Amino acid sequence: MRRRVLLALGAAGLAWLAVAGTVHRQAAGADRARPLSIESDGITAYYPRAWHAAAEGSTIVIRSRRTWIWLASYGTAHAGEYPPRPEHFRLKDEDRRFQACGFDFEGWNLTFTDSGQVVQAIVRIEAGEPRSNATELLDRLEIS
């Protein structure tokens, strides 16, 4: 009898581990399907629910534990001096540089125009974190 109880408890434990793993995977997928948004000065950004965002003036900061994105809108004054927004953002190793001016980390500085507005994105991604999380967020930006 005691052996049956132990086997049943062991089986129940294994079943729970399988179910808990499935529930966790579903929650992560739902997180991407229902992003949060933040808007400031003509920039609307959509980000995963597990991330954090704050807006101050014409800047937005969006971050996770290992990714950090700073966005700023500079208006229309110098729009002709910067390239148009790319169809898809790419964060290439050869474009990674030390970001000074108070940032003090290695990352990417992307300045582009969209809807006549100049927008700057400074991106920091820690080693081992996929760049696709940041590029997906940048690709989904709405500029008005």
Backbone bond lengths (Angstrom), bond angles and torsions (degrees), N, CA, C in turn:
res aa  C-N    CA-C-N  psi(-1)  N-CA   C-N-CA  omega(-1)  CA-C   N-CA-C  phi
1 M - - - 1.450 - - 1.529 111.17 -
2 R 1.347 114.90 -46.35 1.453 119.47 -178.78 1.533 110.84 -62.67
3 R 1.314 115.51 -37.68 1.459 119.95 179.73 1.524 110.43 -64.76
4 R 1.331 118.71 -39.89 1.468 122.53 177.70 1.533 111.03 -62.15
5 V 1.316 115.67 -42.10 1.466 120.16 179.39 1.529 109.80 -62.69
6 L 1.329 116.86 -45.34 1.465 119.91 179.32 1.526 111.19 -63.69
7 L 1.324 117.48 -41.87 1.465 120.62 177.65 1.531 110.96 -63.66
8 A 1.332 115.83 -41.87 1.467 119.62 179.10 1.526 110.72 -64.15
9 L 1.327 117.67 -42.50 1.466 121.10 177.53 1.522 111.35 -63.97
10 G 1.337 115.96 -41.64 1.463 119.73 177.26 1.519 111.76 -62.34
11 A 1.324 116.75 -43.81 1.469 120.88 178.43 1.520 110.56 -64.24
12 A 1.329 116.56 -41.34 1.470 120.24 178.53 1.526 110.47 -63.26
13 G 1.334 116.92 -39.38 1.460 120.67 178.10 1.515 112.07 -63.52
14 L 1.327 116.25 -43.95 1.468 119.96 177.80 1.526 111.31 -64.58
15 A 1.325 116.53 -40.61 1.461 120.22 177.65 1.528 110.34 -62.12
16 W 1.328 117.03 -42.02 1.463 120.26 179.15 1.526 111.07 -62.42
17 L 1.339 117.46 -42.33 1.462 120.10 178.19 1.519 111.20 -60.01
18 A 1.325 117.61 -41.88 1.464 121.30 178.56 1.524 110.76 -64.29
19 V 1.317 117.88 -44.36 1.462 121.84 -179.68 1.525 110.51 -68.00
20 A 1.326 117.56 -43.73 1.466 120.86 -179.32 1.518 110.64 -61.55
21 G 1.327 117.88 -39.97 1.457 120.77 177.15 1.510 111.87 -63.38
22 T 1.315 117.67 -38.46 1.460 121.73 178.31 1.521 110.67 -67.95
23 V 1.309 117.21 -43.20 1.463 120.49 179.21 1.512 110.18 -61.18
24 H 1.321 118.23 -43.38 1.462 121.66 179.17 1.528 110.72 -60.83
25 R 1.317 117.63 -45.00 1.461 120.12 179.41 1.518 111.01 -63.44
26 Q 1.300 118.56 -38.32 1.457 120.62 178.62 1.517 110.59 -65.34
27 A 1.311 117.83 -40.94 1.460 120.33 -179.75 1.514 111.11 -63.16
28 A 1.342 118.21 -40.72 1.458 120.77 179.01 1.520 110.24 -63.51
29 G 1.330 118.51 -40.02 1.452 120.93 178.02 1.510 112.14 -66.41
30 A 1.320 116.71 -40.26 1.458 120.66 178.76 1.514 110.53 -64.61
31 D 1.322 116.95 -33.83 1.457 121.94 179.63 1.529 110.51 -58.58
32 R 1.306 117.25 -43.01 1.466 120.84 -179.67 1.524 111.67 -74.60
33 A 1.309 116.74 -28.44 1.460 120.45 -177.73 1.526 111.91 -76.40
34 R 1.320 117.25 -24.33 1.461 120.97 -177.82 1.529 109.75 -124.63
35 P 1.326 118.17 70.60 1.463 119.49 -176.19 1.529 111.59 -71.12
36 L 1.309 114.57 157.73 1.460 121.36 170.97 1.518 107.68 -86.65
37 S 1.314 117.41 167.41 1.462 119.94 177.58 1.520 109.99 -137.92
38 I 1.320 113.92 157.25 1.463 121.90 175.40 1.519 107.18 -142.48
39 E 1.336 116.05 145.34 1.465 120.64 -177.87 1.515 109.20 -132.85
40 S 1.327 115.14 139.66 1.459 121.11 173.93 1.511 109.00 -158.90
41 D 1.313 115.55 128.90 1.469 123.03 172.27 1.530 113.34 49.92
42 G 1.313 116.89 44.63 1.455 121.56 176.05 1.515 115.90 87.66
43 I 1.333 118.09 -0.09 1.467 121.98 177.09 1.517 107.78 -108.70
44 T 1.324 116.18 127.04 1.459 120.92 171.54 1.521 106.72 -116.80
45 A 1.322 115.73 125.26 1.468 121.79 -179.26 1.518 109.02 -118.16
46 Y 1.335 115.25 140.01 1.470 122.45 177.35 1.520 107.42 -111.57
47 Y 1.325 116.20 129.62 1.456 119.90 -174.47 1.526 110.37 -138.74
48 P 1.347 116.68 155.39 1.466 121.00 -179.19 1.529 111.74 -60.97
49 R 1.319 116.39 148.82 1.466 121.72 -177.86 1.524 113.42 -60.91
50 A 1.301 118.19 -26.81 1.465 120.46 -179.32 1.532 111.94 -78.52
51 W 1.328 118.23 -9.57 1.452 122.47 -179.92 1.525 109.94 -90.65
52 H 1.330 116.40 173.28 1.457 122.72 179.10 1.517 108.99 -125.46
53 A 1.336 116.47 148.98 1.460 120.64 179.54 1.521 109.42 -143.02
54 A 1.339 114.85 150.27 1.456 121.43 175.91 1.520 108.17 -148.30
55 A 1.326 115.65 146.34 1.463 121.43 178.13 1.516 108.70 -120.71
56 E 1.328 114.27 140.48 1.453 120.19 175.10 1.518 107.81 -145.76
57 G 1.317 116.18 116.31 1.459 120.14 -177.49 1.513 110.52 61.00
58 S 1.320 116.12 -124.70 1.466 120.38 -178.22 1.524 112.35 -97.90
59 T 1.337 117.33 17.30 1.467 119.69 -179.93 1.529 111.47 -121.62
60 I 1.316 113.23 152.43 1.465 122.45 175.62 1.519 106.91 -129.60
61 V 1.321 117.02 135.98 1.461 121.69 172.57 1.516 107.65 -119.03
62 I 1.332 115.08 125.77 1.465 122.04 178.83 1.520 106.76 -123.06
63 R 1.346 115.97 133.23 1.463 117.07 -176.61 1.524 111.79 -148.69
64 S 1.310 112.17 153.78 1.460 121.41 167.68 1.522 104.66 -119.98
65 R 1.305 116.89 -168.93 1.472 118.50 177.52 1.515 111.87 -65.26
66 R 1.349 117.92 -28.31 1.464 120.29 -172.69 1.518 114.56 -127.34
67 T 1.321 117.38 3.38 1.465 121.90 178.94 1.520 108.23 -132.60
68 W 1.332 116.04 141.51 1.460 121.67 -178.18 1.526 107.68 -141.01
69 I 1.331 117.22 127.21 1.464 121.85 -178.50 1.521 108.79 -130.45
70 W 1.326 115.95 124.82 1.461 123.39 177.79 1.524 107.03 -110.25
71 L 1.319 116.92 126.03 1.461 122.10 -178.64 1.523 109.33 -120.42
72 A 1.331 116.95 138.85 1.458 121.19 177.23 1.515 109.80 -140.16
73 S 1.321 115.85 143.11 1.455 122.54 175.23 1.527 108.05 -107.82
74 Y 1.343 116.05 133.49 1.464 120.80 -178.39 1.519 112.85 -114.47
75 G 1.321 117.51 9.55 1.456 120.10 177.81 1.520 113.08 78.82
76 T 1.322 116.06 -157.88 1.466 121.75 -171.42 1.521 114.09 -103.84
77 A 1.320 118.85 -8.86 1.467 122.10 -169.80 1.528 114.25 -53.44
78 H 1.311 120.03 -41.90 1.472 122.12 -175.71 1.522 112.29 -120.00
79 A 1.311 116.91 29.03 1.471 120.90 -175.66 1.526 112.59 -57.90
80 G 1.317 118.68 -32.84 1.460 121.73 -179.07 1.515 114.02 -70.97
81 E 1.326 118.37 -10.57 1.462 122.32 -177.20 1.531 113.68 -90.66
82 Y 1.330 117.09 -7.94 1.462 120.40 -175.39 1.525 110.64 -123.20
83 P 1.333 116.65 151.85 1.472 119.68 -179.03 1.535 111.37 -69.10
84 P 1.328 115.64 157.93 1.473 118.47 175.32 1.532 110.47 -68.02
85 R 1.289 114.25 157.68 1.465 120.77 177.89 1.522 109.45 -57.72
86 P 1.327 117.61 133.98 1.472 118.66 178.02 1.533 110.54 -70.83
87 E 1.307 115.04 156.92 1.463 119.90 176.97 1.524 110.39 -63.42
88 H 1.337 115.51 -36.65 1.465 121.34 177.64 1.528 107.72 -142.04
89 F 1.324 117.27 130.24 1.462 121.25 178.98 1.518 110.24 -76.76
90 R 1.329 115.47 141.23 1.454 122.43 175.60 1.521 108.07 -130.47
91 L 1.305 116.07 132.71 1.462 121.55 177.82 1.517 107.48 -106.77
92 K 1.328 115.37 93.95 1.461 121.34 -175.61 1.523 110.44 -89.44
93 D 1.325 115.97 146.77 1.464 121.01 178.17 1.522 111.30 -55.83
94 E 1.327 117.66 -41.55 1.467 120.53 -175.96 1.534 112.59 -69.83
95 D 1.314 118.07 -14.58 1.467 121.68 177.58 1.526 112.72 -95.18
96 R 1.312 116.66 -4.73 1.468 121.02 -179.29 1.522 108.97 -76.75
97 R 1.339 115.70 128.25 1.459 121.78 -176.96 1.534 109.52 -139.14
98 F 1.337 115.06 166.18 1.449 119.94 173.47 1.527 107.80 -72.27
99 Q 1.312 116.83 127.58 1.460 122.74 179.72 1.524 108.23 -99.82
100 A 1.317 115.63 112.24 1.460 121.28 -178.54 1.533 109.40 -92.66
101 C 1.296 117.93 -145.85 1.475 124.63 177.92 1.523 112.00 54.12
102 G 1.324 117.13 43.69 1.451 120.77 176.64 1.508 115.12 92.84
103 F 1.338 118.11 -9.27 1.458 119.56 179.94 1.524 110.99 -86.28
104 D 1.331 116.41 -48.35 1.465 122.99 174.82 1.524 114.43 55.06
105 F 1.324 116.53 52.39 1.455 121.73 172.57 1.520 108.70 -153.43
106 E 1.332 115.35 165.64 1.459 120.19 174.41 1.513 108.72 -88.09
107 G 1.315 115.66 131.46 1.453 120.38 -179.60 1.521 110.18 -173.18
108 W 1.301 115.08 -156.01 1.454 121.66 -175.49 1.518 110.18 -118.34
109 N 1.339 115.74 140.24 1.450 122.84 176.02 1.525 106.80 -117.63
110 L 1.321 116.72 109.79 1.462 122.15 -176.01 1.525 108.34 -115.35
111 T 1.326 117.13 117.77 1.465 121.30 176.33 1.509 107.39 -120.68
112 F 1.336 116.04 131.25 1.459 121.27 -174.64 1.520 109.48 -152.47
113 T 1.317 115.71 169.65 1.463 120.66 174.72 1.529 109.43 -113.78
114 D 1.320 114.20 146.15 1.457 121.51 176.93 1.528 106.46 -153.94
115 S 1.305 116.76 131.98 1.462 122.40 -179.16 1.524 110.92 53.69
116 G 1.330 116.78 35.06 1.456 121.90 178.83 1.514 114.45 77.94
117 Q 1.326 118.20 1.39 1.462 123.26 -178.52 1.532 110.75 -102.40
118 V 1.333 116.25 143.58 1.455 120.59 172.15 1.527 107.61 -90.26
119 V 1.335 116.20 127.91 1.462 122.26 -178.69 1.524 108.33 -127.55
120 Q 1.325 115.81 138.03 1.460 121.49 176.43 1.524 108.80 -119.85
121 A 1.323 115.26 135.96 1.465 121.59 175.82 1.519 107.77 -126.58
122 I 1.313 116.36 124.15 1.462 121.51 174.76 1.522 106.20 -112.15
123 V 1.330 115.74 126.13 1.466 121.48 -170.37 1.515 110.46 -123.32
124 R 1.321 115.16 132.01 1.469 122.15 173.47 1.521 107.70 -122.59
125 I 1.326 115.64 129.41 1.459 121.18 177.37 1.522 107.60 -132.38
126 E 1.317 116.08 124.61 1.460 120.07 179.42 1.523 110.53 -73.28
127 A 1.314 115.39 155.01 1.462 121.82 -179.95 1.524 110.74 -54.73
128 G 1.301 115.57 138.03 1.456 121.48 178.44 1.515 114.19 90.18
129 E 1.314 117.91 -14.12 1.469 121.53 179.84 1.534 108.36 -87.98
130 P 1.331 118.59 135.96 1.471 119.05 179.95 1.527 111.61 -69.03
131 R 1.300 115.56 138.78 1.468 121.01 177.80 1.519 111.58 -71.91
132 S 1.324 116.16 -20.67 1.463 120.64 -176.79 1.529 112.41 -61.20
133 N 1.337 118.42 -28.86 1.460 120.04 177.20 1.524 110.91 -62.14
134 A 1.334 116.50 -43.80 1.460 120.71 179.87 1.526 111.59 -72.81
135 T 1.333 117.66 -42.65 1.462 118.62 -178.17 1.530 111.43 -67.13
136 E 1.329 117.77 -34.49 1.459 119.98 176.23 1.524 110.44 -63.57
137 L 1.326 116.34 -42.55 1.467 119.68 178.22 1.531 109.90 -62.29
138 L 1.336 117.73 -45.49 1.464 120.95 179.82 1.532 111.28 -63.98
139 D 1.316 116.82 -39.89 1.471 120.52 179.74 1.523 111.64 -62.98
140 R 1.327 117.66 -29.49 1.467 121.78 -176.44 1.528 113.76 -90.38
141 L 1.350 117.78 -1.11 1.462 119.77 179.69 1.525 110.49 -57.26
142 E 1.311 115.42 142.31 1.455 120.97 171.77 1.522 107.86 -115.04
143 I 1.320 116.35 126.12 1.449 121.90 -179.46 1.534 108.36 -116.97
144 S 1.334 115.55 128.52 1.479 118.23 179.86 1.507 110.61 -123.58
